[in-house]
Amino acid sequence: AIIGLTNSGKSSILKAITNANPKIASYGFTTTEPEIGTLDYEGCNIQIIDLPPIASPNFDKGIVNNAETLLIVVEKIDEIKSILEQVKQNKNSKKIIIFNKIDLYNENTKRKIKETLKSKRYTHELVSTKSNEGLEELKEKILKSFPIIRIYTKHPGKKQKHQDKPVVLQKDSTLADVAEKILHGYSKKVKYAKVTGPSAKFKNQKIGLKHIVKDKDVVEFYTD
């Protein structure tokens, strides 16, 4: 969920990183109801909801409290504390501070802003939807805020196509979990798998289904 004060540029960020096309205007409280977009990044589809400004009567704390990641958009560092106070009930979510409209500042000021945010130990990114600065880095931070891994599968003997969509699973999943995600009951038909990637000791390592996979592993399943 994207949250922030009015005119902080939340809707512009939603438009820049998702397929959404929200209304954007120079006057306040443009967003009157939640706007939903999908961020398609590194083979993962991530739903992002831009909420009305915190001061709006339509600000939905229910969505805030259930969001896995909160994207907190600010224009000034002193806004952060008051916004965090508004969302303190959600103790489990990851929080990313998005310092927006960074194109308005020179390099020296940017450096000072970065140092301040780093000293406060905030996960943060400086962005501009006008210059596109920081947007790719923001997408990566959003993806990494989720406890997920991407597993690529391929047919035995064929090359793995990097444009293929990965199987998305929770961390510490096994090869059996990968097989079941592909097709319920499929793991019972699998004799063994070959794995290439971070969890394998070498290319095409032959492994049983209890093996714990890691992000960006490439898996081949072998059945009877």
Salt bridges, closest charged atoms under 4 A:
ASP40 OD1 - LYS165 NZ 3.33
GLU42 OE1 - ARG150 NH1 3.09
GLU42 OE1 - LYS216 NZ 3.95
ASP50 OD1 - LYS10 NZ 2.79
GLU75 OE1 - LYS101 NZ 3.16
GLU85 OE2 - LYS88 NZ 2.78
GLU107 OE2 - LYS110 NZ 3.24
GLU115 OE2 - ARG111 NH1 3.07
GLU125 OE1 - LYS141 NZ 2.67
GLU133 OE1 - LYS110 NZ 2.99
GLU136 OE2 - LYS139 NZ 3.04
GLU140 OE2 - LYS144 NZ 2.97
GLU180 OE1 - HIS184 ND1 3.15
ASP215 OD2 - ARG150 NH2 2.68
GLU220 OE2 - LYS154 NZ 2.92
ASP224 OD1 - LYS191 NZ 3.73
